[in-house]
Each structure stands twice: as C-alpha cells, then as structure tokens.
Amino acid sequence: MDGVGKDIKRRETMDLVPLTAEQAPDQRASTALVPLSTTTLRRTGGELPSVCLQLSASTLIGLRVYLDAFARHLTQQKPGSTTARTYFKRGRSFITWLEQGRDPQLRRLDRACLEAYREWLDRRFANLRTKNGYLTAVRQYLAWLVPLHPGLVNPADFVHGWSCSRQHTRRHLPVEDAKALLMALETDHRKTGEQRARNVAMAYLMLKTGLRTIEVSRARIEHLQEHVPGEKWKLWVHGKGRESADESVQLLKEVYERIQAYLALRQGPLQGSDPLFATTACHDRGGNVVTAAGKRLSTRAIHRIITEGLLLAGVKKPGIVVHSLRHSTPTFALLNDANPTRVQKMMRHQHYATTEIYVEEVQKLLEGAEEAVTQI
C-alpha cells in the first residue's frame, strides 16, 4: 500500500488471534447490508481462517504506527483534502479509547469491542453526524489495515451507525433576512469605509454564488475574469480539497460592481496575485501594527465578520450560521425554478444526491400539506 514504507515490516508486532466459527461474524447475513472487506481475502484453493487482533501492548503500538501510515496514504491520494487530518484525529481517539476507556474484559478487536466503542460514542456525543463520523473513520482505517494481514476481519463492517435525516440541520436565510444582513454590513459605523465595502461585497458574493469561506479566503484578483463583455464575469474558485482554482462561478453585473467598488477603495497599486478580499491595517494603542494591510482574510476572520453581521441585523437564530449563506444560494435558485442540474454545477456538488437534498427541502416549502390544515 502507498505510504506504508518501512512500517509494513512492523506487522509482526500485531498479535493475531484466530476466531472460532461461533465468534466469526456471519458474513452471509451481512453482505446484504454492507460490502465486506473480507471478500478481498479469498485465495485460490479455499478460504483463509478468520482472525482478529488481540489487544496487547504491542498491538496498540502497532495500531498507532499503522494509523500514521494510513494518514500519509490519504494525504498522498488527495494532498489538498482535510480528510487525512480528520481520520487521523478520530482514529487516534479510537486507539486512546482502546488504551484507556474500554472494559478490560474486552481483550480482542472484535465485534463486541466495536459495539462497546459505539456505545461510548453514543454517550460522548449528541450529534448523530459526529457519531457516524467517528465510526466511519475507524471503519475506513480498519478496511485499509485488513489487506496487510491475511485473514484479518474488519469488525467495524458489522457495526451499524446511526440513522440521520437527509435534511440539513443548518437553515437557509429567508430573503428578507439576507437583505437585512447586507444592510447591517453596509451601515456598520464601527468599520471604515473600506471595511464596510469589503464586508458587504463578500457577503453578497457568498449569497449569490454559494462560495464557502475557504474559497472566499483563497480568491485572488486575477481569478476574476470577464466572460460576457459588460454583462457577466467568471470567478475561478480554489475549492475545498483541490490543488488550484480549476472551477468557476458566474458573477452578474451587480455582484461585479460591488466588488469593484470595494477594490477602488484599496490602497494600490494592486497586483493580480493579491487577495480579492484583504485585511486592513490594525494598530494597538501604542500605534504598533498588529495586522498588516493587504493580507489574505483567514476563514476565521470571515466567520467573525459574517457572524457579527447576522447579530447586528437581528437574524442570528438557531440553525442560522455562516454556512447558511451557502445553503441560501441553491434554495433561492430553486425557488425561482432553476434547473437542478444547473444548480448542481453552480454549487459544484460532486454528486447530484447532494443537490437533491435542496430540491426536497424546497419542495417541502412549496408543497407542504401542513398549509391545508385550516379547520382549526
């Protein structure tokens, strides 16, 4: 496997224990539910005996070594993705639980052990998606580990996660609330004229195109290019998990003009490589520069700006967060009868199933039978 290197030589530190017929998971009953990693263990001439890991000190050390290799493998596959970091963090949490939190009677990394970990996750976290995320990380890690140890069974394949609603827990902004947000940013007298122009242009861009905060942070002046003279422009987007600005969104004239009004207030001359949305100089009481002007806005700074705007506008409610601006874009488009395929392209959803969630939510807004209950 890529990224394992010398770590493969340390597999002898992993203590493998054979499973009896009673202990081995019923693979035939489970294949209808989940794809089994153990199907890759078939050899010509028969089946390998099923084995599991004994949770000895050497096995726990080996699990940490292999987790490092697994994270490197994911990083090599997608250098710009945060998946490796997330899986490493959650895998480390699992190993720490094995070392410190499990019942001492659980001496094998088998189905009973994974069921106990699932129960611990259920007590530890309230959010279903968070619980599933931790369980998925362990499942993927063990699935990667299985081919390195012939006969090893992935017990996580037989432990089910939690059922989650397909609907978003974060809400979109109603149109009037979105307008109130823009007005609050534009009239915030605590800010300078340049800061107000930047903040309102940034929020307007996010509402009209569905850009993520990381994509706004990465945007450069040279990414903004004319598409239809005087009517439409393209902004090339350096998206989440991508290595360069290789996708684009379309800007209409009103969005372009707000951005240009902001750029006109920036101290020049501006270069194409300069950030599209930049910091302004910030000084402490002694007159010393704390933050230099012209630097790229961090995602944290963007979150703070938008959150302040939501609070100032009085529209910060449960479920309304910075990411609600991105949720609002496809909702507004679909409410205006936009083609779902075009919405998928605008939002840069890899799978149509993601766009379909918005379609279902809009259909519920428009066709909810609750409005027909008028007798009481």
N, C-alpha and C positions, 0 to 999 in steps of 0.2 A: 504493500500500500504506500502511496506517496506520503512523504513527510514523516515516515516512521524511522527510517535510517537505522542507527545502531540500537534503537530501543527494542527492535524485534528480538535482538539477541537476549533480551532480559525476560523473555516469556517464560523461562524456566522458573522464575520467581512466583509465577501464578500457580497456586495449588488447585488442581482439578480433581473433582470427586465424581465418580460415576453415579448416575441416577438409576434407581430401580424402576421397573415398569409402573409401579404404583406412584412413584414420585414424579416421573416424567410427565410433562403437560400433554393432554390429549390433543395432539396436533390435528387430527382429522376433524374434531369438533370445532377447532378454532380457525381453520383455514377459510371458512366461510365468512369470518369476521375480519380478520387481518391477514396480510401477506406474511408468511413465515420466513424469517432469515434462515432457519434451519434447512430450508429446501436447497440451499447452496452447498450443503454438506454431503450430498449424495455422491457416492463413488460407484464406479463400475464394480459389480460383484456383491453389492449389498449396502446396508446402512451402517454408518458409524455409531458406536454406542453413545447415548446421550450423556453429557457430563455437565456439571455446574462448578462454580468457583467456591472453594472453601474460604471463609473469611478469616484467614490467618493474617499475621502481621505482614508477611512477605506479599500476600495478595493485595492488601490495602496499599502498600508501597507501589506495587506494580500497577494498580489502577490509577494512581496519580501520575506515574510515568507515561502510561498509555493515554491519559487524558491530555497531557501536553502534546503528544504526537497527534492526537485527534484534532486538537485545536489548530495545529500547524497545517494539517491536511486540509481543513476547511478554509484556512486563510489562503493557501495556495490555489484552491479552487475558485474562490471569489475574494480577491485581495481587498476590494473596497467595501465588503459587506461587514456588518456588525454581528452576523450570526455566530462566527467563531468565538467572539468575546462573550456573547450571551450564553452559548452552550458550555463554554469553559466555566463560567461563573456558576451556572446551575449544576454542572457535573461535579464541580468542587463541593458544592453544598451537599450533594448526594453522598460523596465519599466521606465528608465530615460527619454526616448522619450515621454512616456505617461505622465510623470510628468511635463516635461519642453518644449517639442518640438511640441506636437500636437496642432491642431487647437482647441481652447476652445469650439467650436461648436460640436466637437466630444465627446459626453458625455457617450458613451457606447462602450464596447469592442465588436464591431460587424464587419461585413464585410467592411463597409465603413471605419472604423478605421484602419483595417489591410491593406486596399488598400492605405490609406494615408501613412502608415508606409512603404509600398512597394515603393511608390513614393519617400519617404525620402531616403530610401536605394539607389534608383536609382541615386539620386543626390549626395549622400555621397560617394559612392564607384564606382570605374571604372571597377574593375574586376568582371566578371559575377559570377564566382565561389564564391567569397567573398559575394556578394549579396545573392546568394542562400543559403550560409552557415548561414547567419544571419536569413533568413526567415525560414530555416529548424529548427533551434534551437527554434524559437518561436512556430512553428508548433508542435514539439515534446513536448515542455513544456506544451502547452495548451491541447494536446492529453492526457498527463498524468493527467492533472487537471480535465478533463471532468468527469471521473467516481466518483470523490469525491463530485460532486454537481449534483444530479439527474436533468436531463432535460437540462443541460448546453450544448450549441452548440459551437463547435470549429470553429470560423470564419476563421481561417487560412487554414482550409481544402478547402475553396472555393476561395483562392487567389493563383494564379499560379505564379511560379517562372520564371526565365529567361532561355531560351534555350541556352545550351552550346555545343560546339563541343566536340566530344569524343576524339579528338586528344590532345596530351599533348602540353602545352604551353612551356614547357622546352624541349630542344633538347638533343639528344644524341651526344656524341663526335665522330667525324669521327675517323677512325683508326689512321691516321697519327697524328691527334691532341692528341689522347690518348698517343701515343708513345712520342710525344713532351712533354707532361705533365710529364711522368715518367722520361724523360731525364733531364728536368728542376729541378725536385726534387732531382735527384741523383747528380747533379753537382752544387747545390746551395752552393757556397763557404762561404756564410754568416753563415751557420749552421756548427755544429760539425759533426764529422763522425757518431756518434750515432744518431743524429737528422736526418741526410740525409738518413741513413739506415732505420730508423723508418718511415719517411715520404714516401719514395718510396715503402716500403713493404706494408704500409697501403693503399696507392692509388692503388697498384697492386691488393691487396686483394679485394678492393671495385669494381674495374673494372672486375675482373674475377668471382666474386660471387654475385654482386649486393647488398652487405650489406649496410644498412642505417648507418648514422653517429651514431645514438644512439646504434646500435648493435655493431659497432666497439668500441665505448666507453665502453660498458659493457663486452666485451670479456675478458676472463681470460686465463692464460697459461694452466690451467687444462682443458679448453674447447677444446684444440687441441689434437686430438687422432688419432693414426694410424688406418687406415681402411683396406687397402691392403698393406702388408709389402713392403716398398721401392717404392711404386707407388702412392698410394692415401691416403689422410688423411681426417678426418672429423673435422669440427669446429662447435661445438654446439653453437647455437645462442639464445641469450636472446632477443627476438623480441619485436617490438612495441606493447604495450598493454598486454604483457604476464608477468607472475609472475616468470618465471625461464627460463633457457636455455634448452628448450624442443624441439627445431627444429635444423636441421643441414644443412650445405652446404659442398660440396665436394671440397677439395683442391688438385690440381695436384702438381707434384713434384716441378715445377718451382716456384709456389706460396709458398710452404712449405719452400723451400731453401732460399727464400728472407726473410721470417720471422725468420728462424733460424740464418741467417747472422746478422740480427738485434739483436736478443736475445743474441748472442755471445758477443756483444759489451756492453750489460747492466752490471752494477755492481751487482755482486752476493753476496751470493747465492740467486737464485730466487726460490720462492715458487709457488706452483700450484695456489694459490689464488691471486697471483699478477696479475695486469692488463697485457694483452697481449701487449698493446701499452701504454707506460707510459711517464710521464713528465720527463724532465731533470732539474737539479738544475739551478735556475735563481737567480742572485745576483744583488743588486743595486750598485751604485757607491761606497758606503761605505763598500761593502763586505758582507752586510746582505742578508740572504736568503729570497727571495721574493716568490719563488715557490720551494717546496721540490721535490727532485727526487723520482721516483718510484710511483707517484700518478696516478690515472686513468685520461686519457685525457678527458676533457669535450667535449661535442658536439660543443661548440663554438670554442674551440681550433682546433678541426678537421676541421671545416669550414674555419677557418683562414688559416690553413696550405694548404688545397687544393686550396682555392681561390688564395693564393699567388703563388702557382704552376701554375695555369691557366694563371695568369698575366705574370709570368716570361716566360712561354712558348709562350706567344703571342696568345693564343687561347681563351681568355676570350671575348666572343661576346654576343650580345643579345640572351637570351634563354639558354646560357651555364652557368650553376651554379654547385654547389657541387653535387646536386641531379642528375645532368646529368650523373655522373658516374654510378649511379644505372640504369638510362634509357639505358645506353650504353650496359649493360650486356645482356639483352634479345634481343636487336637489333643485336648485334654481333652473338649471338647464332642462331637466326632465319635466318640471312643472310647466315649462314653455314648449313642451312637445318635441324636445331634441331627440334625434335618433340615438338609441342606447349605444350603438356601435361607435358613433362619433364621440359620445361621452366617454366611452372606454379609452379611446385614443387620446382625448384631451387630458384625462386623468392619469394616463399611462399605466393603467392596470394591466398586469401581465395576463391575468385570467378574467374571462368575461363573468365568471361567478362572482367576482368582487363587485363589478358594476351592477350585477343583478340584484345585489342587496339593496342598492339605492333605488332600483326600479321598483322592488317590492315595497319599500318604505313610502315612495311617492304614491304608488297605487293605493296603499292603505290611507294616505292622507286624502286622496281624491274620492275613493270608493268605499270608505269605511261605513259599514252598516249601522254603526252607532248613531249616525245622524237621523236614521229612520225611526228611532225610538222616541216618538214625540207625544205619546199618550200620557206621560206623567211629567 
